[in-house]
C-alpha cells in the first residue's frame, strides 16, 4: 500500500483531532461537571444539615472524608474493569449509581446513614476521573493530551462556579414542597446524573473504531498513530495490570500528586470563610464564589497550551504549584477580605492548572490495562489528600485555636509537592533513556532522544 503524502496526512490529522475534540470533549466535560457538583454539594448542604440532623463537626468531618476512603479502595479495580468492558457502559454505570446515592443523601436520617452513603458515593464515583484520563489515551496522540485534559478539567472549574451559584440558591429553597434547603441540594444535583447516564449509554463510543462520525481516513490515521505510540520504546504493559501498582514511577507520581488535593481542600475550607465576611445572603455568597473558578478555567486553558507550544513540562507543573502555595500563605498574612479573596483566586488557578500537564505523564511509560491501573493508582493515592486534609485541618485548628494555622500546613504540603516534581521528572527521563536503549540494543541510532522528548513535551 502506497503511503499518503505528508501534506495529506497533516490535513487528515487536523480534521480528525478537530472532529474528535468537538464530538467527545463537550460530553466528557458535562459528565465531569455533574460529577464534581455531586462531590462538592456536601459543603453547601453542611450549612443546614449539621444543625437539622444534630451532627457534631467531628461527625460531619468523618462522614465527609469517608467518600475518599471508598474512592481509594475501588479506584484501581474500577479502571481495570473499564478497560475490559468499555467506557460507554462503565461510565453509564458510574453515573447511574452516584446519582441514586446522591438522591438518597437528601433523605439522610441519622449519623449511620450519613456514613454509609458517603462511603458508597466514593465507591460509586471511583474510576470516573482516571477512567476519562485513560479513555483520552485511546482517542488522542500524546502531543494533544495535556490540552485535552485541560479542556476536560475546565469542567471542574465551571462545576465549582455553577455549584457555588446553585448551592446557595438551593439552600434558600428551605421549606419548599416540604423539603429542607440541604435536601434540595442533594435532590437537585442527583437527578442530572441519572439523566446523563441514559445519554452516555446511547451516544458515547468505546473507541475510534466504534465512532460513526469519524471518516475512514481519519480512523485509519488515528489507529496508526496511536499504535505507533503504544509500541514506542520504554512503554510497559504488565501481564497483570495490577502489577502497575508496584511500578516505582507510579508511586513517585502519586507521592507528588497528593499535595494538589490537599491544597484544593484548603481552598474549599478557607474560601467560604473569607466570602462570609462580605455579609451577604447565601445566594449572593454563591455568586461571589464563581469568580475564582472562572479565573481557574482561563488558567486551565492557557497553561497546557503554553506547555505544548514551549515543549516544557517541568515548569508548567512546578511554577503553578509554587505560585498557589505562596498565594495560600498570603491569603492568611495579608489584611482585608478583598485582598484575601484575590489571593485565593490565584491559588485556585495554580492548584488546578498544574494538573493537565501532570496527567499527561503516566501514558509516557505505561500502556493498555497497565496505564488504566497506573493512572487510577496515582489518582486514588493522591485523593487521600482529601482524607488527610479533612481530618488534619480540624485537628490543627483545635490544637492551635486558630483558623489560620491549617493554611500554613496545606501551603507547605503544596510547595513541597511542586518542588519534588524536579526530582520525579528527572528520574522519569533517566528511566526512559535506559529502557529505550535496552529495547533498541547496540547501534549508533538508538531511540533515547525520542523517549526523553516524549516525557519532556506536553
MARKE-83964 format. One record per residue (C-alpha): residue number from 1; chain; residue in one letter; x, y, z. Coordinates in steps of 0.05 Angstrom, whole numbers. Last residue first. Layout:
<atoms>
{atom NUM "A" "A" {X Y Z}}
...
</atoms>
This chain:
<atoms>
{atom 458 "A" "X" {64 363 534}}
{atom 457 "A" "X" {136 350 515}}
{atom 456 "A" "X" {191 328 562}}
{atom 455 "A" "X" {168 257 573}}
{atom 454 "A" "X" {161 242 499}}
{atom 453 "A" "X" {224 282 486}}
{atom 452 "A" "X" {261 234 531}}
{atom 451 "A" "X" {233 175 493}}
{atom 450 "A" "X" {251 203 425}}
{atom 449 "A" "X" {321 221 447}}
{atom 448 "A" "X" {336 152 473}}
{atom 447 "A" "X" {318 116 410}}
{atom 446 "A" "X" {383 84 387}}
{atom 445 "A" "X" {418 104 323}}
{atom 444 "A" "X" {491 82 331}}
{atom 443 "A" "X" {478 10 350}}
{atom 442 "A" "X" {471 -35 409}}
{atom 441 "A" "X" {401 -53 432}}
{atom 440 "A" "X" {340 -12 416}}
{atom 439 "A" "X" {298 -40 472}}
{atom 438 "A" "X" {354 -31 524}}
{atom 437 "A" "X" {368 40 500}}
{atom 436 "A" "X" {294 55 504}}
{atom 435 "A" "X" {290 28 575}}
{atom 434 "A" "X" {352 65 600}}
{atom 433 "A" "X" {331 132 569}}
{atom 432 "A" "X" {260 125 597}}
{atom 431 "A" "X" {288 112 667}}
{atom 430 "A" "X" {333 173 664}}
{atom 429 "A" "X" {275 217 640}}
{atom 428 "A" "X" {228 191 693}}
{atom 427 "A" "X" {280 204 748}}
{atom 426 "A" "X" {289 276 725}}
{atom 425 "A" "X" {214 284 723}}
{atom 424 "A" "X" {208 260 795}}
{atom 423 "A" "X" {264 302 823}}
{atom 422 "A" "X" {241 367 792}}
{atom 421 "A" "X" {169 350 811}}
{atom 420 "A" "X" {192 349 883}}
{atom 419 "A" "X" {185 425 885}}
{atom 418 "A" "X" {110 421 869}}
{atom 417 "A" "X" {99 371 925}}
{atom 416 "A" "X" {139 411 976}}
{atom 415 "A" "X" {102 476 960}}
{atom 414 "A" "X" {35 441 963}}
{atom 413 "A" "X" {50 409 1031}}
{atom 412 "A" "X" {74 476 1058}}
{atom 411 "A" "X" {11 511 1034}}
{atom 410 "A" "X" {-33 459 1068}}
{atom 409 "A" "X" {5 466 1134}}
{atom 408 "A" "X" {5 542 1131}}
{atom 407 "A" "X" {-70 540 1117}}
{atom 406 "A" "X" {-82 498 1179}}
{atom 405 "A" "X" {-53 554 1223}}
{atom 404 "A" "X" {-103 607 1200}}
{atom 403 "A" "X" {-167 584 1234}}
{atom 402 "A" "X" {-131 587 1301}}
{atom 401 "A" "X" {-143 553 1368}}
{atom 400 "A" "X" {-76 518 1359}}
{atom 399 "A" "X" {-95 447 1376}}
{atom 398 "A" "X" {-167 452 1353}}
{atom 397 "A" "X" {-147 484 1286}}
{atom 396 "A" "X" {-92 433 1275}}
{atom 395 "A" "X" {-142 376 1288}}
{atom 394 "A" "X" {-197 407 1245}}
{atom 393 "A" "X" {-147 414 1186}}
{atom 392 "A" "X" {-115 346 1195}}
{atom 391 "A" "X" {-180 307 1189}}
{atom 390 "A" "X" {-208 336 1125}}
{atom 389 "A" "X" {-138 346 1099}}
{atom 388 "A" "X" {-117 274 1105}}
{atom 387 "A" "X" {-180 247 1071}}
{atom 386 "A" "X" {-175 299 1016}}
{atom 385 "A" "X" {-101 284 1007}}
{atom 384 "A" "X" {-123 211 1001}}
{atom 383 "A" "X" {-141 236 932}}
{atom 382 "A" "X" {-69 229 911}}
{atom 381 "A" "X" {-68 155 928}}
{atom 380 "A" "X" {-131 144 886}}
{atom 379 "A" "X" {-107 188 829}}
{atom 378 "A" "X" {-39 155 823}}
{atom 377 "A" "X" {-69 85 829}}
{atom 376 "A" "X" {-122 101 776}}
{atom 375 "A" "X" {-70 125 727}}
{atom 374 "A" "X" {-28 62 739}}
{atom 373 "A" "X" {-87 15 732}}
{atom 372 "A" "X" {-111 44 666}}
{atom 371 "A" "X" {-39 50 640}}
{atom 370 "A" "X" {-27 -23 658}}
{atom 369 "A" "X" {-90 -42 620}}
{atom 368 "A" "X" {-60 -14 557}}
{atom 367 "A" "X" {3 28 560}}
{atom 366 "A" "X" {52 55 612}}
{atom 365 "A" "X" {114 99 606}}
{atom 364 "A" "X" {92 163 570}}
{atom 363 "A" "X" {19 148 588}}
{atom 362 "A" "X" {34 166 661}}
{atom 361 "A" "X" {59 237 644}}
{atom 360 "A" "X" {-1 272 611}}
{atom 359 "A" "X" {-33 278 679}}
{atom 358 "A" "X" {20 327 704}}
{atom 357 "A" "X" {9 373 644}}
{atom 356 "A" "X" {-66 375 659}}
{atom 355 "A" "X" {-53 383 734}}
{atom 354 "A" "X" {-14 448 741}}
{atom 353 "A" "X" {-75 489 721}}
{atom 352 "A" "X" {-115 464 781}}
{atom 351 "A" "X" {-72 486 840}}
{atom 350 "A" "X" {-48 550 806}}
{atom 349 "A" "X" {-116 577 786}}
{atom 348 "A" "X" {-144 563 856}}
{atom 347 "A" "X" {-85 598 889}}
{atom 346 "A" "X" {-94 660 845}}
{atom 345 "A" "X" {-168 665 864}}
{atom 344 "A" "X" {-148 653 937}}
{atom 343 "A" "X" {-101 712 935}}
{atom 342 "A" "X" {-157 756 907}}
{atom 341 "A" "X" {-203 734 964}}
{atom 340 "A" "X" {-150 752 1016}}
{atom 339 "A" "X" {-142 821 984}}
{atom 338 "A" "X" {-218 832 985}}
{atom 337 "A" "X" {-223 808 1057}}
{atom 336 "A" "X" {-170 856 1083}}
{atom 335 "A" "X" {-103 842 1114}}
{atom 334 "A" "X" {-48 800 1083}}
{atom 333 "A" "X" {-20 741 1123}}
{atom 332 "A" "X" {-72 687 1112}}
{atom 331 "A" "X" {-86 697 1038}}
{atom 330 "A" "X" {-11 708 1031}}
{atom 329 "A" "X" {3 637 1052}}
{atom 328 "A" "X" {-48 609 1002}}
{atom 327 "A" "X" {-19 653 948}}
{atom 326 "A" "X" {51 627 961}}
{atom 325 "A" "X" {27 555 954}}
{atom 324 "A" "X" {-11 572 890}}
{atom 323 "A" "X" {51 605 859}}
{atom 322 "A" "X" {92 543 878}}
{atom 321 "A" "X" {41 496 844}}
{atom 320 "A" "X" {34 539 782}}
{atom 319 "A" "X" {110 542 776}}
{atom 318 "A" "X" {124 468 786}}
{atom 317 "A" "X" {74 438 737}}
{atom 316 "A" "X" {85 482 676}}
{atom 315 "A" "X" {158 488 696}}
{atom 314 "A" "X" {172 414 689}}
{atom 313 "A" "X" {132 401 625}}
{atom 312 "A" "X" {168 442 572}}
{atom 311 "A" "X" {155 435 497}}
{atom 310 "A" "X" {144 510 490}}
{atom 309 "A" "X" {80 507 450}}
{atom 308 "A" "X" {52 446 486}}
{atom 307 "A" "X" {66 477 554}}
{atom 306 "A" "X" {35 542 532}}
{atom 305 "A" "X" {-28 507 511}}
{atom 304 "A" "X" {-29 468 576}}
{atom 303 "A" "X" {-23 533 617}}
{atom 302 "A" "X" {-75 575 578}}
{atom 301 "A" "X" {-139 534 580}}
{atom 300 "A" "X" {-133 512 653}}
{atom 299 "A" "X" {-113 583 672}}
{atom 298 "A" "X" {-176 610 640}}
{atom 297 "A" "X" {-218 559 677}}
{atom 296 "A" "X" {-184 578 742}}
{atom 295 "A" "X" {-203 651 732}}
{atom 294 "A" "X" {-275 629 723}}
{atom 293 "A" "X" {-268 587 785}}
{atom 292 "A" "X" {-243 645 828}}
{atom 291 "A" "X" {-302 689 807}}
{atom 290 "A" "X" {-360 639 817}}
{atom 289 "A" "X" {-353 645 893}}
{atom 288 "A" "X" {-384 714 890}}
{atom 287 "A" "X" {-446 681 860}}
{atom 286 "A" "X" {-452 632 918}}
{atom 285 "A" "X" {-446 687 970}}
{atom 284 "A" "X" {-501 725 934}}
{atom 283 "A" "X" {-547 665 941}}
{atom 282 "A" "X" {-529 652 1013}}
{atom 281 "A" "X" {-541 725 1031}}
{atom 280 "A" "X" {-484 775 1041}}
{atom 279 "A" "X" {-440 796 1099}}
{atom 278 "A" "X" {-375 803 1059}}
{atom 277 "A" "X" {-342 766 1117}}
{atom 276 "A" "X" {-375 702 1091}}
{atom 275 "A" "X" {-330 706 1030}}
{atom 274 "A" "X" {-268 694 1072}}
{atom 273 "A" "X" {-297 635 1109}}
{atom 272 "A" "X" {-325 606 1043}}
{atom 271 "A" "X" {-255 608 1013}}
{atom 270 "A" "X" {-217 576 1072}}
{atom 269 "A" "X" {-243 505 1073}}
{atom 268 "A" "X" {-256 495 998}}
{atom 267 "A" "X" {-189 527 983}}
{atom 266 "A" "X" {-153 484 1033}}
{atom 265 "A" "X" {-186 423 1004}}
{atom 264 "A" "X" {-155 441 937}}
{atom 263 "A" "X" {-88 445 972}}
{atom 262 "A" "X" {-93 374 998}}
{atom 261 "A" "X" {-119 351 930}}
{atom 260 "A" "X" {-55 381 900}}
{atom 259 "A" "X" {-5 354 951}}
{atom 258 "A" "X" {-24 281 937}}
{atom 257 "A" "X" {3 289 866}}
{atom 256 "A" "X" {76 285 887}}
{atom 255 "A" "X" {70 219 923}}
{atom 254 "A" "X" {27 191 867}}
{atom 253 "A" "X" {78 210 814}}
{atom 252 "A" "X" {134 174 851}}
{atom 251 "A" "X" {88 116 865}}
{atom 250 "A" "X" {72 105 791}}
{atom 249 "A" "X" {146 110 774}}
{atom 248 "A" "X" {161 57 826}}
{atom 247 "A" "X" {118 6 790}}
{atom 246 "A" "X" {87 -40 842}}
{atom 245 "A" "X" {16 -16 829}}
{atom 244 "A" "X" {28 -29 755}}
{atom 243 "A" "X" {28 -103 774}}
{atom 242 "A" "X" {-48 -95 779}}
{atom 241 "A" "X" {-50 -97 703}}
{atom 240 "A" "X" {-26 -169 704}}
{atom 239 "A" "X" {17 -184 643}}
{atom 238 "A" "X" {47 -114 652}}
{atom 237 "A" "X" {44 -65 594}}
{atom 236 "A" "X" {107 -22 593}}
{atom 235 "A" "X" {129 37 550}}
{atom 234 "A" "X" {203 50 540}}
{atom 233 "A" "X" {207 42 465}}
{atom 232 "A" "X" {149 61 420}}
{atom 231 "A" "X" {96 7 411}}
{atom 230 "A" "X" {40 47 443}}
{atom 229 "A" "X" {60 109 404}}
{atom 228 "A" "X" {59 72 337}}
{atom 227 "A" "X" {-9 42 353}}
{atom 226 "A" "X" {-36 111 370}}
{atom 225 "A" "X" {-13 140 303}}
{atom 224 "A" "X" {-35 81 261}}
{atom 223 "A" "X" {-105 78 293}}
{atom 222 "A" "X" {-114 154 288}}
{atom 221 "A" "X" {-94 154 214}}
{atom 220 "A" "X" {-141 96 199}}
{atom 219 "A" "X" {-199 128 235}}
{atom 218 "A" "X" {-188 194 200}}
{atom 217 "A" "X" {-184 161 132}}
{atom 216 "A" "X" {-247 121 145}}
{atom 215 "A" "X" {-283 185 168}}
{atom 214 "A" "X" {-303 191 240}}
{atom 213 "A" "X" {-376 205 258}}
{atom 212 "A" "X" {-394 131 264}}
{atom 211 "A" "X" {-346 123 324}}
{atom 210 "A" "X" {-340 49 342}}
{atom 209 "A" "X" {-268 41 316}}
{atom 208 "A" "X" {-248 107 350}}
{atom 207 "A" "X" {-263 80 419}}
{atom 206 "A" "X" {-319 59 467}}
{atom 205 "A" "X" {-368 105 432}}
{atom 204 "A" "X" {-413 151 475}}
{atom 203 "A" "X" {-483 160 445}}
{atom 202 "A" "X" {-535 115 477}}
{atom 201 "A" "X" {-504 95 543}}
{atom 200 "A" "X" {-480 166 553}}
{atom 199 "A" "X" {-550 194 544}}
{atom 198 "A" "X" {-580 145 595}}
{atom 197 "A" "X" {-527 161 647}}
{atom 196 "A" "X" {-539 236 633}}
{atom 195 "A" "X" {-609 232 661}}
{atom 194 "A" "X" {-588 197 725}}
{atom 193 "A" "X" {-531 247 736}}
{atom 192 "A" "X" {-578 306 725}}
{atom 191 "A" "X" {-624 280 781}}
{atom 190 "A" "X" {-571 279 836}}
{atom 189 "A" "X" {-556 354 839}}
{atom 188 "A" "X" {-628 376 850}}
{atom 187 "A" "X" {-641 322 902}}
{atom 186 "A" "X" {-577 334 942}}
{atom 185 "A" "X" {-582 410 947}}
{atom 184 "A" "X" {-658 406 956}}
{atom 183 "A" "X" {-646 365 1019}}
{atom 182 "A" "X" {-600 419 1047}}
{atom 181 "A" "X" {-655 471 1037}}
{atom 180 "A" "X" {-705 429 1076}}
{atom 179 "A" "X" {-761 395 1039}}
{atom 178 "A" "X" {-836 404 1050}}
{atom 177 "A" "X" {-850 425 979}}
{atom 176 "A" "X" {-808 488 991}}
{atom 175 "A" "X" {-786 493 1064}}
{atom 174 "A" "X" {-715 516 1051}}
{atom 173 "A" "X" {-710 539 978}}
{atom 172 "A" "X" {-655 587 1002}}
{atom 171 "A" "X" {-608 528 1008}}
{atom 170 "A" "X" {-620 515 934}}
{atom 169 "A" "X" {-597 585 916}}
{atom 168 "A" "X" {-532 579 956}}
{atom 167 "A" "X" {-515 513 923}}
{atom 166 "A" "X" {-538 537 854}}
{atom 165 "A" "X" {-485 592 849}}
{atom 164 "A" "X" {-428 556 884}}
{atom 163 "A" "X" {-442 493 845}}
{atom 162 "A" "X" {-443 530 780}}
{atom 161 "A" "X" {-375 561 795}}
{atom 160 "A" "X" {-346 498 825}}
{atom 159 "A" "X" {-373 459 766}}
{atom 158 "A" "X" {-343 510 718}}
{atom 157 "A" "X" {-275 498 749}}
{atom 156 "A" "X" {-285 423 746}}
{atom 155 "A" "X" {-309 429 673}}
{atom 154 "A" "X" {-244 465 657}}
{atom 153 "A" "X" {-214 398 675}}
{atom 152 "A" "X" {-235 368 609}}
{atom 151 "A" "X" {-206 425 568}}
{atom 150 "A" "X" {-141 418 606}}
{atom 149 "A" "X" {-141 343 597}}
{atom 148 "A" "X" {-150 357 522}}
{atom 147 "A" "X" {-91 406 523}}
{atom 146 "A" "X" {-47 356 560}}
{atom 145 "A" "X" {-67 301 512}}
{atom 144 "A" "X" {-51 333 445}}
{atom 143 "A" "X" {22 314 437}}
{atom 142 "A" "X" {9 244 465}}
{atom 141 "A" "X" {-39 225 409}}
{atom 140 "A" "X" {-114 229 425}}
{atom 139 "A" "X" {-171 179 426}}
{atom 138 "A" "X" {-149 117 464}}
{atom 137 "A" "X" {-104 156 511}}
{atom 136 "A" "X" {-165 200 526}}
{atom 135 "A" "X" {-201 139 553}}
{atom 134 "A" "X" {-146 131 606}}
{atom 133 "A" "X" {-156 202 631}}
{atom 132 "A" "X" {-231 191 629}}
{atom 131 "A" "X" {-225 129 671}}
{atom 130 "A" "X" {-178 166 718}}
{atom 129 "A" "X" {-235 215 732}}
{atom 128 "A" "X" {-291 163 734}}
{atom 127 "A" "X" {-256 106 769}}
{atom 126 "A" "X" {-287 113 837}}
{atom 125 "A" "X" {-354 150 833}}
{atom 124 "A" "X" {-396 93 860}}
{atom 123 "A" "X" {-346 73 914}}
{atom 122 "A" "X" {-339 145 938}}
{atom 121 "A" "X" {-415 152 939}}
{atom 120 "A" "X" {-418 87 978}}
{atom 119 "A" "X" {-374 116 1033}}
{atom 118 "A" "X" {-417 179 1037}}
{atom 117 "A" "X" {-480 136 1039}}
{atom 116 "A" "X" {-455 92 1096}}
{atom 115 "A" "X" {-431 150 1139}}
{atom 114 "A" "X" {-495 191 1130}}
{atom 113 "A" "X" {-539 130 1145}}
{atom 112 "A" "X" {-500 118 1209}}
{atom 111 "A" "X" {-506 191 1230}}
{atom 110 "A" "X" {-581 195 1223}}
{atom 109 "A" "X" {-640 207 1176}}
{atom 108 "A" "X" {-609 222 1108}}
{atom 107 "A" "X" {-663 237 1057}}
{atom 106 "A" "X" {-623 282 1011}}
{atom 105 "A" "X" {-566 231 1015}}
{atom 104 "A" "X" {-613 183 980}}
{atom 103 "A" "X" {-613 228 918}}
{atom 102 "A" "X" {-537 229 918}}
{atom 101 "A" "X" {-536 153 922}}
{atom 100 "A" "X" {-581 147 861}}
{atom 99 "A" "X" {-540 196 820}}
{atom 98 "A" "X" {-475 161 840}}
{atom 97 "A" "X" {-502 94 818}}
{atom 96 "A" "X" {-528 118 750}}
{atom 95 "A" "X" {-466 159 736}}
{atom 94 "A" "X" {-418 102 748}}
{atom 93 "A" "X" {-460 53 708}}
{atom 92 "A" "X" {-462 100 648}}
{atom 91 "A" "X" {-387 109 653}}
{atom 90 "A" "X" {-378 34 653}}
{atom 89 "A" "X" {-424 20 594}}
{atom 88 "A" "X" {-393 72 547}}
{atom 87 "A" "X" {-321 67 571}}
{atom 86 "A" "X" {-310 -6 552}}
{atom 85 "A" "X" {-318 -73 586}}
{atom 84 "A" "X" {-244 -90 595}}
{atom 83 "A" "X" {-211 -22 604}}
{atom 82 "A" "X" {-269 -1 648}}
{atom 81 "A" "X" {-259 -62 692}}
{atom 80 "A" "X" {-187 -42 703}}
{atom 79 "A" "X" {-209 28 719}}
{atom 78 "A" "X" {-259 5 772}}
{atom 77 "A" "X" {-209 -43 804}}
{atom 76 "A" "X" {-160 16 811}}
{atom 75 "A" "X" {-209 65 841}}
{atom 74 "A" "X" {-245 19 890}}
{atom 73 "A" "X" {-207 27 955}}
{atom 72 "A" "X" {-187 100 946}}
{atom 71 "A" "X" {-257 124 926}}
{atom 70 "A" "X" {-289 88 985}}
{atom 69 "A" "X" {-238 121 1031}}
{atom 68 "A" "X" {-246 188 997}}
{atom 67 "A" "X" {-321 189 1009}}
{atom 66 "A" "X" {-308 171 1082}}
{atom 65 "A" "X" {-279 241 1089}}
{atom 64 "A" "X" {-348 275 1090}}
{atom 63 "A" "X" {-372 227 1143}}
{atom 62 "A" "X" {-311 238 1187}}
{atom 61 "A" "X" {-317 314 1181}}
{atom 60 "A" "X" {-392 312 1196}}
{atom 59 "A" "X" {-381 271 1258}}
{atom 58 "A" "X" {-324 317 1280}}
{atom 57 "A" "X" {-367 379 1269}}
{atom 56 "A" "X" {-423 349 1310}}
{atom 55 "A" "X" {-486 325 1276}}
{atom 54 "A" "X" {-554 343 1304}}
{atom 53 "A" "X" {-591 324 1240}}
{atom 52 "A" "X" {-620 394 1228}}
{atom 51 "A" "X" {-559 431 1254}}
{atom 50 "A" "X" {-508 394 1213}}
{atom 49 "A" "X" {-551 394 1150}}
{atom 48 "A" "X" {-560 470 1147}}
{atom 47 "A" "X" {-491 496 1128}}
{atom 46 "A" "X" {-469 425 1112}}
{atom 45 "A" "X" {-512 423 1049}}
{atom 44 "A" "X" {-463 473 1018}}
{atom 43 "A" "X" {-400 432 1031}}
{atom 42 "A" "X" {-437 367 1015}}
{atom 41 "A" "X" {-452 392 945}}
{atom 40 "A" "X" {-379 388 925}}
{atom 39 "A" "X" {-377 315 901}}
{atom 38 "A" "X" {-444 319 864}}
{atom 37 "A" "X" {-421 384 832}}
{atom 36 "A" "X" {-357 350 810}}
{atom 35 "A" "X" {-393 292 779}}
{atom 34 "A" "X" {-441 338 742}}
{atom 33 "A" "X" {-384 379 713}}
{atom 32 "A" "X" {-345 316 698}}
{atom 31 "A" "X" {-402 288 656}}
{atom 30 "A" "X" {-411 355 621}}
{atom 29 "A" "X" {-336 356 605}}
{atom 28 "A" "X" {-338 285 577}}
{atom 27 "A" "X" {-397 305 532}}
{atom 26 "A" "X" {-364 370 509}}
{atom 25 "A" "X" {-298 334 497}}
{atom 24 "A" "X" {-322 278 452}}
{atom 23 "A" "X" {-354 305 389}}
{atom 22 "A" "X" {-317 371 383}}
{atom 21 "A" "X" {-250 342 403}}
{atom 20 "A" "X" {-258 280 360}}
{atom 19 "A" "X" {-276 323 299}}
{atom 18 "A" "X" {-218 372 309}}
{atom 17 "A" "X" {-168 316 320}}
{atom 16 "A" "X" {-192 282 256}}
{atom 15 "A" "X" {-191 345 214}}
{atom 14 "A" "X" {-120 362 235}}
{atom 13 "A" "X" {-95 292 225}}
{atom 12 "A" "X" {-128 285 157}}
{atom 11 "A" "X" {-97 351 134}}
{atom 10 "A" "X" {-29 330 160}}
{atom 9 "A" "X" {-35 261 129}}
{atom 8 "A" "X" {-49 294 61}}
{atom 7 "A" "X" {11 341 68}}
{atom 6 "A" "X" {56 282 86}}
{atom 5 "A" "X" {37 244 22}}
{atom 4 "A" "X" {-2 180 37}}
{atom 3 "A" "X" {36 115 39}}
{atom 2 "A" "X" {28 68 -21}}
{atom 1 "A" "X" {0 0 0}}
</atoms>
